[in-house]
Amino acid sequence: MTGTDETLLRRAFALAATARARGDRPFAAVIADAEGRVLAEAGSTQGASGDGTLAHSEMNACQAVIAAAVPRETLRGGTIYSSGEPCAMCSAAIFYTGIGRVVFGLSAAAILHLRNAQPHTAGLSLSCAEVLASAAEPVAVLGPCLEVEGAVPHQGYWTP
């Protein structure tokens, strides 16, 4: 993990705290080009905003770079920094958006633990790496990274 990776992953953690503060789930994502220039940032909009299942932070960030018409070659060299391990849906969206690399904070297992959820009630059990291993074009996956920091926005969120 590079210094740029750490900086941008920490930015995703800060945005996750912002999402939580506005009443949404504590997740966020940042998409940057190969030089580390931020192309898009997005928090989860699941929660107070009333958005539903497709409102994950990675989906929102992918939609932002698509709306901004970021060239596919820029995205192939880019990285999405996700505060939590992207789910199977978001992992597929990352691939179809054309992003070439994923760096995530909290693992799916750590998120399940924080949520007090059981794997059989948590939806699809495919990891980000498993989904992207089946991709026609390679997508590098690095994570979990900085999990202690990544857990901070979740503290007390999932418990009544």
N, C-alpha and C positions, 0 to 999 in steps of 0.2 A: 504494500500500500504506500503510495507516494504522499508527500505533503499536501499536494493539491487534492488528492482523494480524501485525506483527513479533513481538510478545510471544507470541502463541499458536502461531505457526509455530515459534518457538524452543522452545516447550514440546514440540511434536511431535518436534523434533530430540532433545531430552533424553530423551523416552520411547523413541525409536528406539535410543538408546545403552543404555537400560535393557533393552530387548528383546534386544539383542545380548548384553549381560552375562549374561542368564539362558539363553543358548544358542539364541535364536530369531533370525530374520532382522531386520536393523536398519531396521525401518520402524515408524511410528506415526502416529496420527491423533487430532485433538482436534475435537470438535464444540461450537460455541458459538452462543448466541442472538444476536440483533441488537445487544444491548448488550455483548457480549463475555463473558457469563457462561458458564462451561464446563458443558455438558450431559452430555458423555461423553468419556472418554479411553481409548485402546486401543493396545496394541502388536501387532505381528505375533505370532501363536502358531504360526508355521511353523518347525519346528526341534526343539528339545529337548522341547517338549510333545508332539510326535508328531502334531500337527494337520496336516491336508493343505491342499489347494489353496484351500479356502474360508476359510482362517484369516488372510487379509490384514488389516492393521490397519484399513482403511476398512470392511471387512465387519464386523469385531468392534465398531467404534464405532457403525455403523448398527444392528446388532443390539441394542446397549446402549440407544440412544434409543428403539427400538421396544419393548423390554422395559420401559422406564421410562414408557411411554405418553406421551411428550412430544407435545403437540398439533401437528398438521400445520402450523397457521399459525405456530407458533413455529419449526418447522424451515424453512419457506419463507423466513423472514427471517434464518435462520442461515447459518453458514459451517462447512464442514469444512476443517480445516488438516491437510494430509497432508505428511509428511516427503519423500515422493517422489510423482511424478506418478501419480495413480490409473490402474490398468490398465482395460481395457475392461469387465471384469466388475465392478470396484469402481465405475467411473463409472456404470454402469447401476444398481447398488445405491444409489448416492447419489441418483440421480434418483427411483427408486422409493420411497426413504425420504422424499423430499419436501424435501431440503435445497436451498436456493436459490443457494448460492455455494460455490465451491471455490478454495482458495489452496494451492498446493503448492510445495515446495522444489525438489528435484532433478527435472530433466526425465527422461523415459523414455530419451532418448538418453544422458544422463549416467550413468544407472543401467546401461544396456547397456555403456557404456565401462568403468565400474568393475568390472562382472562379466566383462569380456573376452568378451562374448557377441556373436554375429552376429545381425543383425535377423531372418534367416530361421530362427533356432533359438529365438527369444525369444517365440513365441506370437503372439497377435493384435497387429497393428501399428497399430491405431487409437489415436490420441491421445485423451486425456481430452476435449479441446475438440471433436474430431471426433465422438465418441460423444454428447456432450451437446448439440451443435449440432442433432442430430436429435430432441431431446426435445420433447414436446408443450408443456411449460411451460419458459420460459427458465431456464437455470442459468448463472450467470456463472462464468468460469474465469480465474484470475489465476496466472500462473506461467510459467516457473520464477522463484523468488524465493530470495535468500540461498543460492545453490547452494554456495558455498565452505563455509559453515557446515553445510549439509545433507549434505555429503560426509564430514564427520568421522566419524560412526558407522560408515561403510562402509570406512574406511581399514584395509586388511589383511584384511578379512572375506572377500572373494571370491577371494583368492589363497591357494594352499596354502602 
